[in-house]
């Protein structure tokens, strides 16, 4: 499911729901920048539901909406778009910009995980070369 085909407001709603995991109409509206009316948010959420982007569940007197998108897949697609637009597809350039820009310190666990990913990539490259 591609979120790049959505309007600015629809994307804004999807970003809120992906980040939070779920939300009510009022909760979504309260998190929107330059928020439209509650009725406008309700209409946009209904459109997103009709397009197949959202599920809903009745909880008490209101509905709670959930994104149907896979967070990991959508995150990877968004990162790919950022890499293409800003870094000509170069992950190393993006990481250099990130870490040279005063980014927060990585935890030991994060450093180990990145190291393992790099080693896996090196191994895959060696196997492809053979």
C-alpha positions as CSV (number, residue, x, y, z in Angstrom):
1,X,0.0,0.0,0.0
2,X,1.6,3.3,-1.1
3,X,1.1,6.3,1.2
4,X,2.7,8.6,-1.4
5,X,-0.6,8.6,-3.3
6,X,-2.4,10.2,-0.4
7,X,-3.2,13.9,0.1
8,X,-1.2,15.9,2.6
9,X,-3.9,15.6,5.3
10,X,-4.4,11.9,4.7
11,X,-0.6,11.3,5.0
12,X,-0.7,13.4,8.2
13,X,-3.4,11.2,9.7
14,X,-1.5,8.0,8.6
15,X,1.7,9.3,10.2
16,X,-0.1,9.9,13.5
17,X,-1.7,6.4,13.4
18,X,1.5,4.6,12.4
19,X,3.4,6.5,15.2
20,X,0.8,5.9,17.9
21,X,-0.5,2.5,16.7
22,X,-4.1,3.6,17.0
23,X,-6.3,6.6,17.5
24,X,-9.8,8.1,17.9
25,X,-11.1,10.9,15.7
26,X,-10.6,13.5,18.5
27,X,-7.1,12.1,19.4
28,X,-6.0,12.3,15.8
29,X,-7.4,15.9,15.4
30,X,-5.6,17.0,18.5
31,X,-2.3,15.9,17.1
32,X,-2.7,17.5,13.7
33,X,-0.8,20.6,12.8
34,X,-3.2,23.4,11.8
35,X,-6.0,20.9,12.6
36,X,-9.2,20.9,10.6
37,X,-12.5,20.5,12.3
38,X,-13.4,17.2,13.9
39,X,-16.0,16.6,11.2
40,X,-13.3,17.1,8.5
41,X,-11.0,14.6,10.3
42,X,-13.9,12.2,10.5
43,X,-14.5,12.5,6.8
44,X,-10.8,12.0,5.9
45,X,-10.5,9.0,8.2
46,X,-13.6,7.5,6.5
47,X,-12.0,8.0,3.1
48,X,-8.8,6.3,4.3
49,X,-10.9,3.4,5.7
50,X,-12.7,3.2,2.3
51,X,-9.3,3.1,0.5
52,X,-8.3,0.2,2.7
53,X,-5.6,2.0,4.8
54,X,-7.4,1.7,8.1
55,X,-9.4,-0.7,10.3
56,X,-11.6,0.3,13.1
57,X,-13.0,-1.2,16.3
58,X,-15.8,0.1,18.5
59,X,-14.6,0.8,22.0
60,X,-17.4,2.2,24.2
61,X,-19.1,5.1,22.4
62,X,-16.4,5.7,19.8
63,X,-14.3,4.0,17.2
64,X,-10.6,3.4,17.5
65,X,-8.8,3.4,14.2
66,X,-5.7,1.3,13.3
67,X,-3.4,1.5,10.3
68,X,-3.4,-1.6,8.1
69,X,0.1,-0.8,6.9
70,X,3.2,-2.7,7.9
71,X,5.2,-0.2,9.9
72,X,8.6,-1.8,9.0
73,X,7.8,-2.0,5.2
74,X,6.4,1.6,5.2
75,X,9.4,2.8,7.1
76,X,11.8,1.1,4.7
77,X,10.0,2.7,1.7
78,X,10.1,6.1,3.3
79,X,13.8,5.8,4.1
80,X,14.4,4.7,0.6
81,X,12.7,7.8,-0.7
82,X,14.7,10.1,1.6
83,X,17.9,8.3,0.5
84,X,17.1,8.9,-3.2
85,X,16.0,12.5,-2.8
86,X,18.6,13.8,-0.4
87,X,21.6,11.4,-0.7
88,X,21.5,10.1,-4.3
89,X,20.7,6.6,-2.9
90,X,23.8,6.5,-0.6
91,X,23.2,5.1,2.9
92,X,26.7,5.9,3.9
93,X,26.3,9.6,3.0
94,X,23.0,9.7,5.0
95,X,24.7,8.1,8.0
96,X,27.6,10.5,7.7
97,X,25.2,13.5,7.6
98,X,23.3,12.0,10.6
99,X,26.3,11.4,12.8
100,X,28.2,14.6,11.9
101,X,25.1,16.7,12.7
102,X,25.2,16.2,16.4
103,X,22.9,13.1,16.5
104,X,22.3,11.4,19.8
105,X,24.9,8.9,20.9
106,X,24.3,5.3,20.0
107,X,23.8,2.7,22.7
108,X,26.2,-0.3,22.9
109,X,23.4,-2.5,21.7
110,X,22.8,-0.3,18.7
111,X,26.5,-0.3,17.8
112,X,26.6,-4.1,18.1
113,X,23.5,-4.5,15.9
114,X,24.9,-2.1,13.2
115,X,28.2,-3.9,13.3
116,X,26.4,-7.3,12.8
117,X,24.4,-5.8,9.9
118,X,27.7,-4.5,8.3
119,X,29.3,-7.9,8.7
120,X,26.3,-9.6,7.1
121,X,26.5,-7.2,4.2
122,X,30.2,-7.9,3.8
123,X,29.6,-11.6,3.8
124,X,26.8,-11.3,1.2
125,X,29.1,-9.2,-1.0
126,X,31.9,-11.9,-0.7
127,X,29.4,-14.6,-1.7
128,X,28.1,-12.6,-4.6
129,X,31.7,-12.1,-5.8
130,X,32.4,-15.8,-5.9
